[in-house]
Amino acid sequence: MNKVFLLPLVLVMLFMYLIERKSLKAAPAVNRWVSRVLYVISMGIWIYGTSTKSSVYAATWLSRFIDMWLPPAL
């Protein structure tokens, strides 16, 4: 458990959002929502990874998601 790193990571994410706020306002609406959703998802992953004793990595989630479309092994 690394709760010590949780606050600096959240602050860095907030700082990045504040820096890019000007360019996000100029972007199309779809791009703004995608960027905001990605910020929230990444903050959620950091919070989950630092606040629980066991963590599941995003690559594990993606591999299970991709396995649905792969053909069965020969």
Kinemage of the C-alpha trace (Angstrom):
@kinemage 1
@onewidth
@group {chain A} dominant
@subgroup {mainchain}
@vectorlist {calphas} color= white
{ca met a 1} P 0.000 0.000 0.000
{ca asn a 2} L 1.529 3.288 -1.109
{ca lys a 3} L -0.906 5.920 0.090
{ca val a 4} L 1.993 8.345 0.379
{ca phe a 5} L 2.129 8.553 -3.429
{ca leu a 6} L -1.615 9.011 -3.870
{ca leu a 7} L -1.818 12.739 -3.146
{ca pro a 8} L 1.126 13.793 -5.365
{ca leu a 9} L -0.227 11.744 -8.265
{ca val a 10} L -3.677 13.246 -7.982
{ca leu a 11} L -2.144 16.718 -7.726
{ca val a 12} L -0.035 16.111 -10.838
{ca met a 13} L -3.101 14.938 -12.762
{ca leu a 14} L -4.992 18.044 -11.655
{ca phe a 15} L -2.038 20.245 -12.616
{ca met a 16} L -1.879 18.617 -16.074
{ca tyr a 17} L -5.590 19.210 -16.555
{ca leu a 18} L -5.240 22.865 -15.565
{ca ile a 19} L -2.359 23.339 -17.996
{ca glu a 20} L -4.250 21.743 -20.896
{ca arg a 21} L -7.551 23.431 -20.066
{ca lys a 22} L -6.983 26.156 -22.659
{ca ser a 23} L -6.297 23.713 -25.491
{ca leu a 24} L -9.186 21.484 -24.397
{ca lys a 25} L -11.628 24.374 -24.711
{ca ala a 26} L -10.542 24.876 -28.324
{ca ala a 27} L -10.965 21.185 -29.175
{ca pro a 28} L -14.183 19.711 -30.564
{ca ala a 29} L -16.731 18.553 -28.003
{ca val a 30} L -16.064 14.846 -28.582
{ca asn a 31} L -12.349 15.288 -27.953
{ca arg a 32} L -13.039 17.219 -24.755
{ca trp a 33} L -15.201 14.431 -23.371
{ca val a 34} L -12.725 11.731 -24.373
{ca ser a 35} L -9.918 13.639 -22.659
{ca arg a 36} L -11.930 14.161 -19.493
{ca val a 37} L -13.002 10.516 -19.366
{ca leu a 38} L -9.385 9.400 -19.798
{ca tyr a 39} L -8.312 11.704 -16.964
{ca val a 40} L -10.962 10.256 -14.654
{ca ile a 41} L -10.156 6.656 -15.626
{ca ser a 42} L -6.427 7.162 -15.099
{ca met a 43} L -7.004 8.790 -11.714
{ca gly a 44} L -9.269 5.886 -10.765
{ca ile a 45} L -6.585 3.369 -11.745
{ca trp a 46} L -3.976 5.220 -9.667
{ca ile a 47} L -6.281 5.412 -6.665
{ca tyr a 48} L -7.190 1.735 -6.967
{ca gly a 49} L -3.576 0.679 -7.401
{ca thr a 50} L -2.330 2.634 -4.433
{ca ser a 51} L -5.196 2.057 -2.019
{ca thr a 52} L -5.725 -1.703 -2.203
{ca lys a 53} L -3.487 -4.556 -1.159
{ca ser a 54} L -3.991 -6.416 -4.418
{ca ser a 55} L -4.172 -4.692 -7.742
{ca val a 56} L -5.301 -5.799 -11.168
{ca tyr a 57} L -3.345 -4.212 -13.975
{ca ala a 58} L -4.995 -2.555 -16.961
{ca ala a 59} L -3.160 -4.933 -19.310
{ca thr a 60} L -4.964 -7.844 -17.650
{ca trp a 61} L -8.337 -6.202 -18.237
{ca leu a 62} L -7.450 -5.423 -21.851
{ca ser a 63} L -6.216 -8.944 -22.561
{ca arg a 64} L -9.480 -10.443 -21.307
{ca phe a 65} L -11.441 -7.949 -23.381
{ca ile a 66} L -9.413 -8.729 -26.521
{ca asp a 67} L -9.709 -12.494 -25.964
{ca met a 68} L -13.415 -12.293 -26.750
{ca trp a 69} L -12.648 -11.518 -30.415
{ca leu a 70} L -9.688 -13.810 -30.927
{ca pro a 71} L -10.305 -17.166 -32.610
{ca pro a 72} L -9.896 -20.250 -30.419
{ca ala a 73} L -6.443 -21.825 -30.256
{ca leu a 74} L -5.739 -24.508 -32.824
